[in-house]
Amino acid sequence: MADDADFKIVGYEDVEAKEFGDEAPGVKIRWLIDAEADGAPVYALRMIEIDEGGNTPDHSHPFEHENFVVSGSGEVMIEGNWHQVKAGDVIFVPPNVRHQYRNAGSETFKFLCGVPV
């Protein structure tokens, strides 16, 4: 049986929401599970929260994203094309693909984002 140091059970709102920065207005990130805090060796899980009018940067990187939209509605840009997403949708963004997320509604757009560590 694992001891208490080997697992984590916590409400996601108990994990600090950090401002993403000037390049992502209205965006907060919660590192729900990661290597540094939790010792997760392969995968990090984050909650991204985008306020009304907010967006992430237009960017790409050498790792994939796996997303699950928890609440709200948004848009995801993949290689210059915008796609509507809503609660319950899943999104896969392959490595090295240009992408951006933005809130398309009046409530906070929240999605889980899994990335390799």
Secondary structure, 3 states (H helix, E strand, C coil): CCCHHHCCCCCHHHCCCEECCCCCCCEEEEEEECHHHHCCCCEEEEEEEECCCCECCCECCCCCEEEEEEECEEEEEECCEEEEEECCCEEEECCCCCEEEEECCCCCEEEEEEEEC
